[in-house]
Amino acid sequence: MLNVALPALSGPASLGAGPGGAVAGFIGEIDELELTRAARGEGGVKFAAINQAGGTAAEKLVQVGEDEASGGGGQNEFTKQLSLLGTISKSLTFDGWVVIFLCAVLAIVGWVVAIQKLVFLSQLKKGNDEFMKRWSHLSGDLTLLDHNDAESIKSLGGAATPAAQRFLRKSPIYQIYHIGAEEIRQRIARSGDDFNGLSNRSIQAIKASLDTGLVHGVHKLNSHLVFLTIGIAGGPYLGLLGTVIGVMITFAVIAQTGEVEINSIAPGIAGALLATVAGLAVAIPALFIYSYLSSRIKEVIGIMQTFIDEFISKIAESYPKKD
């Protein structure tokens, strides 16, 4: 490579020819000719030659840094992952789309149930807290209630306004209290002026009624949780079914075409595994939500059982059987 100026060309150009044609120039075919203003060193010439040749040598010629390889940040990496998922989804068979659709339905139903239960338990806790504040002035002596007046029972002896009563109806322990107070009112009404307290048999009957109210309350608390358990148990199995069918179809296509290259197998396998991912995406959140809701429900049931025991003991103290 010479660092000289090119002469003005007035005729055909040649490579390697001497002045006046004394030395024959290059005779042959040239794939590419590059003219530059500045002379290149030995390294530059070698770089251009290897880069033009291609192959593994050209791939090793330039080492890409970590920032360049990642596209400049996590956002580009996330975009790349989404792009890969879009590419994989193109390899999904019809049965795979059916499985993903069913998993999406399970996920939507599960989230709707979970949100409704969270709101319901939140309102229930507030109702229980308000009831316990008003229950304190009655717990010492239930005879403060006018059992001949149903409105007195509903208002806890005037401690709860009509607006507060509507709020307290969301409390399961208020409902249990109302069942017990109504049982006492009916027995007093039947006895009339001859009422002489409550016998052990009557107290046991009242407790049975309270236990019945507890059972109904537990059923209401656990209602619709079955949709979460279906998502937990059924999601992975649906995903596995889609994966097995997708792999089976992929191998059947390979057997028909005779192509066993990785490029012909990988898209089908990746698309089949996408069904399993969808099933796990349904089951894992449903499992965590179900565990949390179950712990909240068990806490409420424990409060209800404790209140029943306290209510029965207060009944026995307030209405003893007189000799």
N, C-alpha and C positions, 0 to 999 in steps of 0.2 A: 504494500500500500504506500503510495507516494503522496506527499503533501505538496502538489504542484498545481498550477492553474491549468485548466483545459484550454487548448488552442481553439481558435475559431474553426469551425468545421465548414469546409467548402465542397466536400465530396463524401463518399461513403466512409463510415466509421469502421475501424477494425480494432481487435484486441491483440496486443503483443506484436504488432507489425513494426518494422524498423522504418526509418526515414527513406522515402523514395522506393519503398518496396524491397529494400535490401534483405529484410528478414520477414519471412511469411508470418502472417498473423494467425490467430486461433481459427481453426476450421472444425466445425462440429455444431451441436445443438446446445443451446443454453436455456435452462428452465427459468432462471430469474436473474436479472441484473439490477443492481442497486447502486446509484451514484449519490454521494453525500458531499456536502460542502466541507466538512471537517474530516481529517484523517482519523481512522479508528485504530486503536491499539490491538495487540494480539488477543487480549481477553474479549474485546468487543467482537472481533471476527469469529472467535470460537463460540461465543454466546449466540450470535446470529446463525451460525452453521448448525449447532445442536438444536436450537429452537425450531429451525426450519425442517430438520430431519424428523422431528416428532418421536413418538415411542416413549419408553420408560425413561430414557435419558433426558428427554425434554421435560417430563413430569417432575423429575428430581432437580431440575435446573433452578427453579424458583421455589422457595419454601414459604408458604403462606403463614402469616402470624395468627395468633389466637383471635385477635380482634377481627381481622379480615375474615377468618374462617367462620366466626359466629355471626357475621353480618353486622357487627357493630353494636350488639346489645341483646338483652333477653327478649325484647319485644319482637325482633326479627326471628329469633329462635322459636318463639311461640307461634308466629305466623307460619314458619316452616312446618311445625308440627301439625297445625291445622291443614296446611296444604297436603301433607302426607295422609292425613285422615280422609281428606276429600278424594285423593287418588285411590286409597284402599277401598273406599265405599263404592267406587266404580266397578270393583271386582266382586261385589256382593251379588249372590244369586237371589232369586225371588223368595225362596224360603228364608234366607237371611234377613231380607227386608221385613218379612212377616214377623219373625222373631223380634226384631228391633222395634217394630210397631207395638207388639204386645208388651214388651218391656217398657216402652214409653207410656202406655196406658196404665200399667202398674205403678210407675213412678208418679204420674199425675194424680191418680187416686190416692196413693199413699201420702203425698204432700198435702192434698186437700184435707184428708183425715187428720194428719198431724197438726196442721194449723188450727183446725176446728177444735181439737182436743186441747191444745195449748191455751186458746182463748177461753174455752169452757173451764179448764182447771184454774186459770187466773181469776175468773169471775167467782168461781166456787170458793177459792181461798179468801177472797175479800168478803164474801157473804158469811163464811164461817167466823172470820175475825169480828165482824159486826155483831153477829149473834152472841158470841161469847162475851162481848162487852155488856150486852143487855141482859144476859143470863145471870150475871153475878148477883143482881138484886133479888132474883127469884130462887137461886140455888139453896139459900138458907131455909126457906119456908115456902113450899108450893101452895099452901093454903091462901097465899096472897092473891092467887088467881080466883076470879069469879067464875066458877065452873058452870054456872047457869047461863053465862053469857059467852057465846062462841067468839064474839069479837074480842072479848077480853083475852081469850086464849091466843087468838091470832096476833094480838098486839103485845103479848107478854105482859099483861096487866097494865097496858097503857104506856109501856116503855118504847114501843115502836109505832111511828106514824104510818099512815097508809102507804106513803112513798117508800118508807123504810121496809115495810112488809113486802112490797114488790121486789125489793132488792134482796131481802132475806129468803125469799122463795128459792133462790139459786143455791142456798146453803143446804146440804143434805142433813146436817144435824138439826137445823130448824124443822125440816120435814119430819125427822124422827121425834123431835120434841112435840110437834103438833099431833102426831099419832098417839103418843103417850097421854098427852093432855086430853085428847078426845076420848080415850078409853076411860080415864078417870071421870070425865064429865058424864059419860053415859051411865056409869055405875052409880054415881051420885044421883043422877036424874031418876034411875029406876028405883033406888032405895027411898028417895024422897026424904021425909022427916025422920025416917027410921035408919038413916045412914049411920053406921057404927064403925067406920074405918074400913080398911081393905085387908082382907085375909091373905094368908100366904098363897092360897090358890088363885086369888084374883091378881096378886102381884106377879105370879108366874105366867098367868094368861096375858097380862100387859107386856111382860118381857118377850113373850112369843110374838106378840104383834110388833114390837120394836125390832125383833130379829127379822121378821118378814120385811119390814121397811128397810132394814140393812141390806137384805138380799136384793131387793129392787134397786136400791142405790148402787150396789156393786155392779149389777147388770148394766145400769146406765153409764157408770164410769168406764166399763170395759167395752161398751158398744162400739162397733166399727173398727176396733183394733185388729180384727181378723184380717183386714185388708193390708195392714202392715206385715203381719205374719205371712200372708200369701206372698208379698213382695220379697220377704227375707228367704222363704223356703223355695218359692217358685222361680224367682229371678235367675239364680245361677243355673237351675236345671233347664230353663228356657234357653239361656245363652249356650249351655253345653249342647243342647239339641241342635241349635243352629250351627254350631261349630262342627259337630260330627257330620251333619248333612252336607255342609259346605266342603269339608275335606273329602267326603265320599264322592261328591260330584267332581271335584278337582281331579282325583285319581281316575275316575271313570273317563274324563276327557283326555287325560294323558294316555290311557290305555287305547283309546280310539285313534288319537293322532300319532302316537308313538314318539312324541316329543318329551324328553326327560330333562331338558335344560332347566337350570334354576330360574331363568327368566320366565319360563312358562308355568312353573309350580308356585313360586313365591306369591304372585298376586292373589291366586285363589286361596292359599293358606292364610294370608294376611286378612283377606275379606272374611274368611270363616271365623277367625279369631276375634273379629270385631263384634260378633254376636255374643261371645263370652264376656267381653268388656262391657257390653250393654247390660247383660244380666247382673254383673257385679256392681255396676253403677247404680242399679236399682236396689240391690240387697244391702250393700254396706251402709248407705245413709239410713235406710229403713231400720236396720239393726240398732244403730245408735239412738235414733228417735224413739223406737219402741222401748229400749232399756230405760231411757229417761222418763218417758210417760209412765212406765210400769212402776218406777220408784215413786213418782208423784202420786199415783193412784193408791199404792200401798200405804203411803203416809195418810191419805184422806180416810182410807178404810180403818186404819188404826185409830184415828181421831173419833170416828163414828162409834167404834166398839167401846172406846174409853167413855164416851158420853153416855152410851146405853147403860154401862155399869154404874156410872155416877147418878144417872136419872133414876134408876131402880132403887138405889140406896136412899135417895132423897124422897122417893115415894113412900118407902117403908118408914122413914122417920116422920114424914108429914102426916101420914094417914095410918097410924097404928090401930090395930084391932083392939077395941075397948071391951073389957069384961062386963 
